[in-house]
Amino acid sequence: MSGQVRFGGCATAILGALCGLLAWQSALAFNFEDVAQRARQLAAASFKPPESKLPSEIEKLNYDEFRDIRFKPARSLWRADRLPFEIAFFHEGLFFKQPVKINEVSVEGVHEIKFTPDLFDYGANKIDPGAMRDLGFAGFRVHYAINSPKYKDEVLVFLGASYFRALGKGQIYGLSTRGMAIDTGLGSGEEFPRFVEFWIERPVPSANELTIYALLDSRRVSGAYRFLLKPGTDTVTEVKARLFLRENVTKLGMAPLTTMYFFGENQRSGRDDYRPEVHDSDGLLMQSGTGEWIWRPLVNPKRLLVTSFGMTNP
């Protein structure tokens, strides 16, 4: 009899949790299909190149001066609510001159997270806040405690074009991923689609996953994306995408991996540099379907160089 009571209580708890989750998702009233509809509408219209409204105070900053602009952690989205995830934002400028629209999705609806200069510390830079009223964000990063319950680590970043990268427990950044690659390695040059708008679902207090939607656009392609972030020892990001073509694409790359390589131990820089190597990654390690491991050191060639590997079930 007591076993039946415990079973009934367990079943009730599970059913209640499922009903609560379904009610939460239904109440959000925003999902992947909403983003797909916007992507479809973009593809049906002529492409509009992104505009930059950077004020001269930001435009003239060099690398070190721009790095002196830092987001204030205390202003992170959801910190005051003590939710398991927090969102920090990147300032426009330097390599990231086009704004990205960022929205929060909650039971209260969808609302845009507006840029305001008081979210940032400008360091030694002399910046007029009034000159930045038309700016937006360059991107954002997600924080979640994976190494210590006392500190929320950076676990996922979206910044620049369609680039994003994630971290697991105890890791440092290496490879990045892109939403899409168009005409990579062709002599005609590469087209770089960019995420132009994001929708981030507000997590519940017990959440260990985060859902992010993104709208992608470029001259020939638009797309809708959903990212389900599952941070942990092995951080997993499940991606769903739907693409719409304005024009034919010669070479379309899905789930492309990318990295930065200037020089390494196997290829010294031609200039005098005190650093022994400068890169995010120095090689590509692959395992074939037969169990064979293949290591390909990276190089920085003077002309276009493409290396291909034929594998079955890599």
Secondary structure, DSSP 4 states (H G I P E B T S, - for coil): -HHHHHHHHHHHHHHHHHHHHHHHHHHH---HHHHHHHHHHHHHS----------HHHHT--HHHHHT-EE-GGG-BTTTTT-S-EEEEEE-BTTB-S-BEEEEEETTEEEE----GGGEE-TT----GGGGTT--EEEEEEEEEEEETTEEEEEEEEESTTEEEE--TT-----EEES-EESTT-TT--B--EEEEEEEEPPPTT---EEEEEEEE-SSEEEEEEEEEE-SSS-EEEEEEEEEESS--S-EESS-EE--EEEBTTB--SS--SSS-EES-SEEEEE-TTS-EEEEE----SS--------S--
